Amino acid sequence: MRVEGKCVIVTGAGSGFGRAMALTLAAEGAKVFAVDRDEGTAAQVATEICNNGQKAVSFSCDVTDASRVKQMVANCISELGGLDIMINNAGYTHASQPMDQVSEDEYDRVMNVNVKSIYLSTLEVLPHFRKQGSGVILNTASTAGLRPRPGMSWYNASKGAVITLTKSMAVELAPEQIRVNCVCPVAANTPMLGDFIGDRSKNTEEVRKAMGADIPLGRLTEAQDVANAALYLVSPEAEFITGVALEIDGGRCIS
Ligand SMILES: NC(=O)c1ccc[n+]([C@@H]2O[C@H](COP(=O)([O-])OP(=O)(O)OC[C@H]3O[C@@H](n4cnc5c(N)ncnc54)[C@H](O)[C@@H]3O)[C@@H](O)[C@H]2O)c1
């Protein structure tokens, strides 16, 4: 068991990468606080974990709501008996389109869900991590923050911010034995992919195959690829790793 007994919050746990992270960490011994804005999907994931004989509790939370985020951390500590790992994975994107056609509301939502949420959860987890003398934070960034593509400007910028704040947090918190890393997946076939393509109806197998062919290792990201990387980065095996933005992209960023 690679994360035996560790208490972990996963946001965006109801779908895609977050769901895979929650299931994978639970299978490796973690107690999972499965958080999503969508109460139903978070509950489904927690039930699936419990049905596997592992430990999970679900919690509905909009990660942009400060009072709810405060409650999320407090409830995790009281219901699971602690908090060792905070995974800021929930994300949102505007559809692919020219930068000047994205509305101000959409811009604000992208920045609030992808960036401000990390600020809000950090304010809540730090006092606890400081008291226990350790803690791990993992953020889900994207290759969008490393190798920006047209049509996704404000989303790209939000993920660039996640990468920079990950490194900044890592260097500031290292003296307190708090590690901070992020994962940078390339496109994956989760519900978000339709927005990256620009039109959800164009998310066909043919289009996904063409996108995959553009990646050196020849396919899109699978949620399990991200969960496997997350498991390593939050586990004690990575105790000397902090400030890393790990590309999970089949070589995309070097081609
Ligand atoms: N799918 C991709 O191609 C891709 C590639 C790189 C990075 N990412 C990033 O990975 C992360 C997970 O995305 P995914 O692909 O698994 O998408 P997804 O749509 O499958 O899952 C996202 C989850 O986040 C939840 N969520 C959205 N806004 C929320 C909010 N305000 N509060 C709480 N929960 C909220 C959704 O309900 C959903 O369950 C995101 O940060 C995304 O930006 C996705």
The ligand as a MOL file (V3000), in Angstrom:
LIG
                    3D

  0  0  0     0  0            999 V3000
M  V30 BEGIN CTAB
M  V30 COUNTS 44 48 0 0 0
M  V30 BEGIN ATOM
M  V30 1 N -9.5760 16.5730 -20.1960 0
M  V30 2 C -8.4560 17.1210 -20.6310 0
M  V30 3 O -8.1370 17.0420 -21.8310 0
M  V30 4 C -7.5370 17.8310 -19.6730 0
M  V30 5 C -6.2000 18.0050 -20.0470 0
M  V30 6 C -5.3490 18.6480 -19.1540 0
M  V30 7 C -5.8030 19.0970 -17.9390 0
M  V30 8 N -7.1270 18.9170 -17.6140 0 CHG=1
M  V30 9 C -7.5250 19.3850 -16.2830 0
M  V30 10 O -7.8300 18.2340 -15.5110 0
M  V30 11 C -8.7360 18.5740 -14.4670 0
M  V30 12 C -9.8660 17.5680 -14.4360 0
M  V30 13 O -10.5630 17.6610 -15.6670 0
M  V30 14 P -11.2390 16.4010 -16.3700 0
M  V30 15 O -10.6990 16.3140 -17.7330 0
M  V30 16 O -11.1820 15.2210 -15.4840 0 CHG=-1
M  V30 17 O -12.7140 16.9940 -16.5420 0
M  V30 18 P -14.1410 16.4640 -16.0860 0
M  V30 19 O -15.0930 17.4060 -16.7050 0
M  V30 20 O -14.2570 15.0070 -16.3710 0
M  V30 21 O -14.0950 16.6500 -14.4980 0
M  V30 22 C -14.0700 17.9000 -13.8820 0
M  V30 23 C -14.8270 17.7820 -12.5830 0
M  V30 24 O -14.6800 19.0150 -11.8860 0
M  V30 25 C -15.9400 19.3590 -11.3450 0
M  V30 26 N -16.0180 20.8020 -11.1700 0
M  V30 27 C -16.0490 21.7500 -12.1310 0
M  V30 28 N -16.1770 22.9570 -11.5800 0
M  V30 29 C -16.2120 22.7730 -10.2320 0
M  V30 30 C -16.3300 23.6400 -9.1240 0
M  V30 31 N -16.4570 24.9580 -9.2820 0
M  V30 32 N -16.3140 23.1110 -7.8800 0
M  V30 33 C -16.2010 21.7620 -7.6950 0
M  V30 34 N -16.1080 20.8980 -8.7090 0
M  V30 35 C -16.1120 21.4030 -9.9730 0
M  V30 36 C -16.9550 18.8560 -12.3690 0
M  V30 37 O -18.2520 18.7030 -11.7830 0
M  V30 38 C -16.3300 17.5370 -12.7870 0
M  V30 39 O -16.7590 16.4610 -11.9940 0
M  V30 40 C -9.1590 20.0150 -14.7340 0
M  V30 41 O -8.4280 20.8790 -13.9070 0
M  V30 42 C -8.7800 20.2260 -16.2000 0
M  V30 43 O -8.5680 21.5790 -16.4810 0
M  V30 44 C -7.9920 18.2960 -18.4420 0
M  V30 END ATOM
M  V30 BEGIN BOND
M  V30 1 1 1 2
M  V30 2 2 2 3
M  V30 3 1 2 4
M  V30 4 1 4 5
M  V30 5 2 4 44
M  V30 6 2 5 6
M  V30 7 1 6 7
M  V30 8 2 7 8
M  V30 9 1 8 9
M  V30 10 1 8 44
M  V30 11 1 9 10
M  V30 12 1 9 42
M  V30 13 1 10 11
M  V30 14 1 11 12
M  V30 15 1 11 40
M  V30 16 1 12 13
M  V30 17 1 13 14
M  V30 18 2 14 15
M  V30 19 1 14 16
M  V30 20 1 14 17
M  V30 21 1 17 18
M  V30 22 2 18 19
M  V30 23 1 18 20
M  V30 24 1 18 21
M  V30 25 1 21 22
M  V30 26 1 22 23
M  V30 27 1 23 24
M  V30 28 1 23 38
M  V30 29 1 24 25
M  V30 30 1 25 26
M  V30 31 1 25 36
M  V30 32 1 26 27
M  V30 33 1 26 35
M  V30 34 2 27 28
M  V30 35 1 28 29
M  V30 36 1 29 30
M  V30 37 2 29 35
M  V30 38 1 30 31
M  V30 39 2 30 32
M  V30 40 1 32 33
M  V30 41 2 33 34
M  V30 42 1 34 35
M  V30 43 1 36 37
M  V30 44 1 36 38
M  V30 45 1 38 39
M  V30 46 1 40 41
M  V30 47 1 40 42
M  V30 48 1 42 43
M  V30 END BOND
M  V30 END CTAB
M  END
